[in-house]
Amino acid sequence: QAMAITPAALRSLAPTGVLRAGINLSNFLLVPTRGPAGEPEGVAPDLAAALATRLGLPLELVPYANPGALGDDAHAGRWDVGLIGAEPKRAETIAFTPGAYCEIEATYLVPPGSPLTSIEAVNQPGNRVVVSARSAYGVWLEANLDKAALLPTATPGLDLSRELYLSELADGEGGPATLALAGLRPWLLKQPLEGALLPGKFMSVQQAVGVPRNDADEYQPEVVAVLGEFIEEAKSTGLVEELIEKHGATGKLSVAPLCS
């Protein structure tokens, strides 16, 4: 069943007649595998395909190595919808759906014997937090970590954050007692690192759908509203949960709450 969207708004959304969906390849939970031709496979590509079907448009996946690169291209004309973590800094250039489709907890890993035993204990003077640059949770930490020192990687990369953490563990000022590695809980659980994951979360990354923000486009409010309706429908009908199960992410990804 096609979604109710005016022809003018549909042209505004997909001016080429193809829905070009920006996909963040670095999120291994949403894009865990590649197809025979190297195409992204996972919850995010499948959700983009479902959206294209509902809009009556063919789909083109536009892959990006990391979310920062996807966000940077918001006004480059390469993608029409981006499936990416929604956070305030990105919302300056991307108009997101009101609700996310899924969420992922972010927490800290600390070395063995660390005195840091709670999320709250990390954000104290003298502590250091290693994070992958320009990740959604990294951007959140930049805005909210006001006492501890944030140590972002020189370029975005989860593996780079692990390497920087190990380097700081060996050589950093303050020693292991003041160090933490920030990351998505499922990723931290997979790392060959000794230590403990702190209980709880410092935030949840809200995975949403957005379009390049254009306040001069009179049809953009309708476009965002239609995309928002699709996301709420995908959650309420069980589609998001089905995709999570299909791609083996049960217990790692959570269906985001419905918008009230």
One Martini backbone bead per residue (centre of mass of N, CA, C, O) as a GRO file, in nm:
protein
  260
    1GLN     BB    1   0.093   0.038   0.026
    2ALA     BB    2   0.076   0.353  -0.036
    3MET     BB    3   0.168   0.653   0.053
    4ALA     BB    4   0.065   0.968   0.169
    5ILE     BB    5   0.180   1.177  -0.099
    6THR     BB    6   0.264   1.430  -0.267
    7PRO     BB    7   0.415   1.489  -0.562
    8ALA     BB    8   0.586   1.731  -0.464
    9ALA     BB    9   0.711   1.589  -0.214
   10LEU     BB   10   0.838   1.353  -0.368
   11ARG     BB   11   1.026   1.533  -0.538
   12SER     BB   12   1.172   1.655  -0.297
   13LEU     BB   13   1.284   1.386  -0.187
   14ALA     BB   14   1.310   1.247  -0.506
   15PRO     BB   15   1.434   1.399  -0.783
   16THR     BB   16   1.531   1.126  -0.952
   17GLY     BB   17   1.317   0.878  -0.878
   18VAL     BB   18   1.515   0.788  -0.648
   19LEU     BB   19   1.593   0.629  -0.348
   20ARG     BB   20   1.854   0.769  -0.160
   21ALA     BB   21   2.037   0.577   0.083
   22GLY     BB   22   2.208   0.644   0.363
   23ILE     BB   23   2.481   0.431   0.486
   24ASN     BB   24   2.626   0.305   0.784
   25LEU     BB   25   2.892   0.079   0.799
   26SER     BB   26   3.000   0.099   1.109
   27ASN     BB   27   2.726  -0.033   1.192
   28PHE     BB   28   2.714  -0.367   1.284
   29LEU     BB   29   2.408  -0.387   1.369
   30LEU     BB   30   2.275  -0.259   1.095
   31VAL     BB   31   2.551  -0.370   0.917
   32PRO     BB   32   2.675  -0.692   0.921
   33THR     BB   33   2.659  -0.735   0.601
   34ARG     BB   34   2.729  -0.869   0.273
   35GLY     BB   35   2.676  -0.914  -0.041
   36PRO     BB   36   2.777  -1.039  -0.342
   37ALA     BB   37   2.832  -0.714  -0.432
   38GLY     BB   38   2.873  -0.555  -0.141
   39GLU     BB   39   2.613  -0.500  -0.022
   40PRO     BB   40   2.425  -0.391   0.217
   41GLU     BB   41   2.327  -0.565   0.526
   42GLY     BB   42   2.020  -0.510   0.716
   43VAL     BB   43   1.818  -0.313   0.886
   44ALA     BB   44   1.865  -0.049   0.729
   45PRO     BB   45   1.834  -0.150   0.434
   46ASP     BB   46   1.551  -0.280   0.480
   47LEU     BB   47   1.407  -0.019   0.563
   48ALA     BB   48   1.465   0.134   0.303
   49ALA     BB   49   1.312  -0.066   0.122
   50ALA     BB   50   1.035  -0.030   0.256
   51LEU     BB   51   1.012   0.271   0.195
   52ALA     BB   52   1.030   0.258  -0.112
   53THR     BB   53   0.782   0.083  -0.150
   54ARG     BB   54   0.576   0.282  -0.015
   55LEU     BB   55   0.662   0.514  -0.236
   56GLY     BB   56   0.719   0.383  -0.527
   57LEU     BB   57   1.041   0.332  -0.530
   58PRO     BB   58   1.342   0.305  -0.610
   59LEU     BB   59   1.662   0.176  -0.485
   60GLU     BB   60   1.957   0.344  -0.339
   61LEU     BB   61   2.258   0.269  -0.200
   62VAL     BB   62   2.465   0.485   0.018
   63PRO     BB   63   2.773   0.437   0.125
   64TYR     BB   64   2.943   0.475   0.449
   65ALA     BB   65   3.209   0.453   0.669
   66ASN     BB   66   3.066   0.691   0.838
   67PRO     BB   67   2.864   0.922   0.995
   68GLY     BB   68   3.024   1.179   0.930
   69ALA     BB   69   3.021   1.146   0.620
   70LEU     BB   70   2.718   1.147   0.589
   71GLY     BB   71   2.666   1.425   0.720
   72ASP     BB   72   2.852   1.595   0.527
   73ASP     BB   73   2.644   1.511   0.273
   74ALA     BB   74   2.370   1.661   0.311
   75HIS     BB   75   2.458   1.896   0.066
   76ALA     BB   76   2.565   1.705  -0.197
   77GLY     BB   77   2.337   1.521  -0.346
   78ARG     BB   78   2.358   1.190  -0.270
   79TRP     BB   79   2.112   1.199  -0.061
   80ASP     BB   80   1.773   1.171   0.073
   81VAL     BB   81   1.823   0.950   0.296
   82GLY     BB   82   1.921   0.904   0.641
   83LEU     BB   83   2.072   0.642   0.837
   84ILE     BB   84   2.101   0.780   1.165
   85GLY     BB   85   2.211   0.924   1.433
   86ALA     BB   86   2.038   1.126   1.651
   87GLU     BB   87   2.152   1.466   1.700
   88PRO     BB   88   2.181   1.798   1.749
   89LYS     BB   89   2.415   1.859   1.553
   90ARG     BB   90   2.290   1.713   1.304
   91ALA     BB   91   2.014   1.881   1.311
   92GLU     BB   92   2.133   2.132   1.160
   93THR     BB   93   2.139   1.946   0.864
   94ILE     BB   94   1.912   1.745   0.975
   95ALA     BB   95   1.586   1.615   0.925
   96PHE     BB   96   1.416   1.443   1.159
   97THR     BB   97   1.243   1.223   1.288
   98PRO     BB   98   1.071   1.222   1.579
   99GLY     BB   99   1.137   0.915   1.564
  100ALA     BB  100   1.283   0.628   1.627
  101TYR     BB  101   1.352   0.283   1.548
  102CYS     BB  102   1.619   0.260   1.725
  103GLU     BB  103   1.834   0.149   2.004
  104ILE     BB  104   2.162   0.215   2.168
  105GLU     BB  105   2.374   0.145   2.409
  106ALA     BB  106   2.597   0.351   2.606
  107THR     BB  107   2.926   0.293   2.746
  108TYR     BB  108   3.180   0.165   2.969
  109LEU     BB  109   3.522   0.073   2.975
  110VAL     BB  110   3.728  -0.073   3.229
  111PRO     BB  111   3.981  -0.160   3.397
  112PRO     BB  112   4.121  -0.356   3.602
  113GLY     BB  113   4.050  -0.226   3.921
  114SER     BB  114   3.876   0.005   3.890
  115PRO     BB  115   3.723   0.281   4.058
  116LEU     BB  116   3.522   0.274   3.824
  117THR     BB  117   3.160   0.181   3.890
  118SER     BB  118   3.019   0.426   3.738
  119ILE     BB  119   2.894   0.654   3.533
  120GLU     BB  120   2.928   0.903   3.725
  121ALA     BB  121   3.240   0.860   3.793
  122VAL     BB  122   3.367   0.950   3.518
  123ASN     BB  123   3.264   1.259   3.553
  124GLN     BB  124   3.574   1.355   3.654
  125PRO     BB  125   3.840   1.489   3.752
  126GLY     BB  126   4.114   1.324   3.569
  127ASN     BB  127   3.955   1.185   3.369
  128ARG     BB  128   3.945   0.951   3.080
  129VAL     BB  129   3.793   0.949   2.744
  130VAL     BB  130   3.757   0.724   2.495
  131VAL     BB  131   3.673   0.801   2.140
  132SER     BB  132   3.501   0.799   1.857
  133ALA     BB  133   3.494   1.010   1.621
  134ARG     BB  134   3.169   1.125   1.540
  135SER     BB  135   2.998   0.984   1.707
  136ALA     BB  136   2.705   1.001   1.862
  137TYR     BB  137   2.829   0.960   2.151
  138GLY     BB  138   3.062   1.161   2.111
  139VAL     BB  139   2.890   1.413   2.070
  140TRP     BB  140   2.752   1.389   2.343
  141LEU     BB  141   3.010   1.413   2.515
  142GLU     BB  142   3.097   1.693   2.422
  143ALA     BB  143   2.829   1.823   2.560
  144ASN     BB  144   2.839   1.651   2.866
  145LEU     BB  145   3.147   1.633   2.930
  146ASP     BB  146   3.265   1.856   3.198
  147LYS     BB  147   3.522   1.705   3.360
  148ALA     BB  148   3.627   1.515   3.184
  149ALA     BB  149   3.845   1.389   2.945
  150LEU     BB  150   3.843   1.395   2.597
  151LEU     BB  151   3.956   1.122   2.361
  152PRO     BB  152   3.972   1.146   2.044
  153THR     BB  153   4.011   1.042   1.752
  154ALA     BB  154   4.155   1.157   1.468
  155THR     BB  155   3.965   0.945   1.340
  156PRO     BB  156   3.722   0.761   1.254
  157GLY     BB  157   3.704   0.463   1.474
  158LEU     BB  158   3.680   0.182   1.655
  159ASP     BB  159   3.966   0.061   1.642
  160LEU     BB  160   4.105   0.329   1.718
  161SER     BB  161   3.988   0.342   2.004
  162ARG     BB  162   4.121   0.087   2.108
  163GLU     BB  163   4.415   0.174   2.052
  164LEU     BB  164   4.410   0.432   2.226
  165TYR     BB  165   4.344   0.293   2.491
  166LEU     BB  166   4.598   0.114   2.501
  167SER     BB  167   4.796   0.347   2.493
  168GLU     BB  168   4.693   0.490   2.752
  169LEU     BB  169   4.732   0.247   2.938
  170ALA     BB  170   5.051   0.251   2.900
  171ASP     BB  171   5.116   0.599   2.876
  172GLY     BB  172   4.923   0.758   3.028
  173GLU     BB  173   4.813   0.992   3.218
  174GLY     BB  174   4.715   0.844   3.539
  175GLY     BB  175   4.644   0.583   3.435
  176PRO     BB  176   4.404   0.333   3.464
  177ALA     BB  177   4.223   0.473   3.692
  178THR     BB  178   4.127   0.718   3.464
  179LEU     BB  179   4.010   0.512   3.249
  180ALA     BB  180   3.797   0.511   2.944
  181LEU     BB  181   3.573   0.336   2.717
  182ALA     BB  182   3.370   0.433   2.467
  183GLY     BB  183   3.050   0.265   2.376
  184LEU     BB  184   2.881   0.024   2.250
  185ARG     BB  185   2.790  -0.243   2.417
  186PRO     BB  186   2.816  -0.466   2.193
  187TRP     BB  187   3.107  -0.385   2.114
  188LEU     BB  188   3.249  -0.410   2.387
  189LEU     BB  189   3.183  -0.718   2.423
  190LYS     BB  190   3.378  -0.799   2.165
  191GLN     BB  191   3.631  -0.720   2.305
  192PRO     BB  192   3.985  -0.799   2.370
  193LEU     BB  193   3.925  -0.693   2.683
  194GLU     BB  194   3.999  -0.607   2.983
  195GLY     BB  195   3.740  -0.584   3.228
  196ALA     BB  196   3.460  -0.349   3.264
  197LEU     BB  197   3.123  -0.296   3.241
  198LEU     BB  198   2.916  -0.055   3.296
  199PRO     BB  199   2.634   0.002   3.429
  200GLY     BB  200   2.428   0.101   3.204
  201LYS     BB  201   2.400   0.446   3.079
  202PHE     BB  202   2.473   0.760   2.914
  203MET     BB  203   2.328   0.664   2.645
  204SER     BB  204   2.113   0.661   2.350
  205VAL     BB  205   2.110   0.568   2.032
  206GLN     BB  206   1.915   0.726   1.781
  207GLN     BB  207   1.772   0.565   1.518
  208ALA     BB  208   1.714   0.741   1.219
  209VAL     BB  209   1.544   0.956   0.985
  210GLY     BB  210   1.675   1.175   0.725
  211VAL     BB  211   1.699   1.502   0.584
  212PRO     BB  212   1.802   1.757   0.421
  213ARG     BB  213   1.813   2.061   0.536
  214ASN     BB  214   1.530   2.288   0.418
  215ASP     BB  215   1.367   2.576   0.503
  216ALA     BB  216   1.280   2.659   0.193
  217ASP     BB  217   1.109   2.398   0.184
  218GLU     BB  218   0.767   2.359   0.172
  219TYR     BB  219   0.774   2.022   0.174
  220GLN     BB  220   0.935   1.917   0.424
  221PRO     BB  221   0.719   1.873   0.644
  222GLU     BB  222   0.576   1.647   0.487
  223VAL     BB  223   0.812   1.456   0.458
  224VAL     BB  224   0.871   1.415   0.763
  225ALA     BB  225   0.587   1.315   0.835
  226VAL     BB  226   0.588   1.063   0.653
  227LEU     BB  227   0.839   0.933   0.774
  228GLY     BB  228   0.727   0.921   1.061
  229GLU     BB  229   0.490   0.733   0.996
  230PHE     BB  230   0.663   0.497   0.902
  231ILE     BB  231   0.816   0.448   1.166
  232GLU     BB  232   0.570   0.397   1.348
  233GLU     BB  233   0.463   0.160   1.179
  234ALA     BB  234   0.720  -0.022   1.196
  235LYS     BB  235   0.682  -0.059   1.504
  236SER     BB  236   0.372  -0.140   1.543
  237THR     BB  237   0.390  -0.397   1.330
  238GLY     BB  238   0.699  -0.533   1.376
  239LEU     BB  239   0.924  -0.480   1.165
  240VAL     BB  240   1.171  -0.406   1.332
  241GLU     BB  241   1.178  -0.665   1.498
  242GLU     BB  242   1.210  -0.857   1.256
  243LEU     BB  243   1.484  -0.739   1.159
  244ILE     BB  244   1.642  -0.794   1.414
  245GLU     BB  245   1.604  -1.101   1.403
  246LYS     BB  246   1.710  -1.160   1.115
  247HIS     BB  247   2.008  -1.012   1.202
  248GLY     BB  248   2.094  -1.096   1.505
  249ALA     BB  249   2.001  -0.834   1.724
  250THR     BB  250   1.900  -0.957   1.968
  251GLY     BB  251   1.981  -0.762   2.258
  252LYS     BB  252   2.120  -0.504   2.096
  253LEU     BB  253   1.858  -0.411   1.983
  254SER     BB  254   1.601  -0.159   2.015
  255VAL     BB  255   1.295  -0.067   2.010
  256ALA     BB  256   1.160   0.217   1.984
  257PRO     BB  257   0.954   0.421   2.102
  258LEU     BB  258   0.665   0.550   2.073
  259CYS     BB  259   0.505   0.816   1.980
  260SER     BB  260   0.276   1.025   2.159
   0.00000   0.00000   0.00000
